[in-house]
Amino acid sequence: MTKPSNSIDTTRRNVVKGGAAVAVIAVAPGITLRTLEANAAVKGPIGPVTNAKRWGMLIDANAPEGVWDLAIDACKTEQGWGVPAKDANPSTDPQWIRKVSIKDPKTGAKATLPVMCQHCANPPCVDVCPTGASMKRADGIVLVDKHICIGCRYCMMACPYSARSFVHEDVSGQKPYMPRGKGTVESCTFCVHRVDRGRKPACVEALNKAGSNAIMFGDLNDPKSDIARAVAKFITRRIRSDLGVEPGIHYRGI
Amino acid sequence: MAVDTTVYKEINGTGGDYYSLISWLGVVLVTGLAAAYYMESNGHVVTGMNNAIVWGVPHVFAVFLIVAASGALNIASISSVFGRTHYKPLARLSTVTAVALLAGGLMILVLDLGRPDRLILAMTKYNFKSIFAWNIYLYSGFFVIVLVYLWMMMERRMVPHAKKAGLIAFIWRLALTTGTGSIFGFLAARPGYDAAIMAPLFIAMSFAFGLAIFIMLVSFTYKSTGRPLGDFILFKMRNLLGVFIAAVLYFTVVQHLTSLYSAGNADYEAFILMNGGIYTFLFWVVQIGLGGLFPMALLFNPATGRTCQGIMIASALVIIGGLAQVYVIIVGGQAFPMSLFPGMEVSSSFFDGAIHPYTPTLAEGLLGLGGIAAALLIVAVAVKFLALLPTSLSDAKVDPGHLKEGA
């Protein structure tokens, strides 16, 4: 049988269709798998990371000074950045959180409070980072991707809070959830590995265990959260808020 | 337009002097590379840099060279863009010097990174909001544009287009120095930096530092190769250097006056100008005195300004003053503490409220010198293998119609 001259030879079309189907069958599982992996990475037990949440802290500067040491020790233990006193090198050792004493020279009033990464909404460290290693998650947590950081330290030049440390020598005692490395920059992560599993940061938990509520952690966007109600009730202050960086950490009593 | 009769020729470069120069530069370069390896394998703990002074001596050398690089291009720009034909014979060397200085500066910057092995990341992952990322484009673009410009000047068929390339190179170098100045100008939290004047100040600095290096290079090369170097071109460059030094002084005065006028910066200004110890010394004595006023006096005093030695000494002083200026800007700007709580007395275990001490180590200095050696080595090799230098820069060649300059 001869085909009419205007009929279309569909052989080639069928071959293309078949090829496409084979390709889909071959590639789709990979894509699905990757998608699932990606979802698993961003979706913790408490749901995906979105800007519906804005994690923040409220720190009570009137709390007894001793509690801050508890918070700092808990951070060192959790994240593995502490250096034993005998090996200490204060100018180069990392300090993810530190105790700052302030005094009003006119009145003599004093306070001591912890300062760490302020998890700004407009973080200068993220702006200046050439590779994008400094990044802000949708929920406001500011992090350094240690695998992309080239160690240029421009973020440290830009941070108004001196909140970041450069790793000046080999590190040991790393935690599986917190990769660290010589030649990269690091800072407070808000204990993102705990927060993503519905837990509080180590410093907050340590204070709570000691019966102190000097650092309150929670979702500032959730009007029913303790922290949102507290910042709505009391006047709080954020350090160098004049710079417009919108820190996520509020202080009371300064 | 008169026919260009300039004859360019490679330098001989077969004598013992040339090879001994190359060897010495090579030794300094290798020592710098070894210092970088030492810093990288032990970590930055072996440098004087710390968590408060995060950029130190390597950055002083790097920024100085990068700034000087764009300035070294000026001689070429002035001849191509502004039609000053007497500078044209030196345009080729000017472009090569610019590229060499930039390469030396970038070498230091890269080797000082915490993870120089990840340099490829800096080329593949960009955060387009970062001025550093812009600079990566500005620097690589500079290499390409300036080398194309050089090729157009050297390739007879392309000569008619060289002027356009020169214009693009000139605009690009202004952008590049603006970018370098803005690395500091964009840092809102630090009282020593956050100022738009950083960009024009850096441009003025680049004019002066780049020309000072260029004058020394030209004088040295011509003396050591026995090629004639007339007073006319030397005095032209001398006058230009005097104007550029004045421009740097002007922008420095404006920089500090503007800062002084704002009450919030009074403490920082007092630190740099009055009670900052080494920084105050470097500012007044080395930057302003030795690197500004004194070389101006040398250049414009007939007894010294009309001798090659006088001009060479003035150029060397401008370079030393320039390094001091960059040191005061970079290290001085970090040594003064950022104010967490303005108006309060602040102290902590992390240097809050205190002047941050910084003592550079030998390794940092050697890396910096290694970068300078790399730049000079590139120029030294280039003038041997490329026809960059005119066989003569005598007055009759450079400006036949011109009588000897009176001043």
Interface residues (C-beta under 8 A of the other chain):
Chain A: N89 P90 S91 T92 D93 P94 Q95 R98 K99 V100 S101 I102 K103 D104 P105 V115 P124 V126 D127 V128 C129 P130 T131 G132 I148 C149 I150 G151 C152 R153 Y154 M156 M157 A158 C159 P160 Y161 S162 R164 S165 F166 V167 H168 E169 D170 G181 K182 G183 T184 V185 I239 R240 L243 I254
Chain B: E40 N42 G43 H44 V45 N50 N51 A52 V54 W55 L113 G114 R115 P116 R118 L119 L121 A122 K125 Y126 N127 K129 S130 I131 F132 A133 I136 I183 F186 L187 A188 A189 R190 Q334 M338 S339 L340 F341 G343 M344 E345 V346 S347 S348 S349 F350 F351 D352 P357
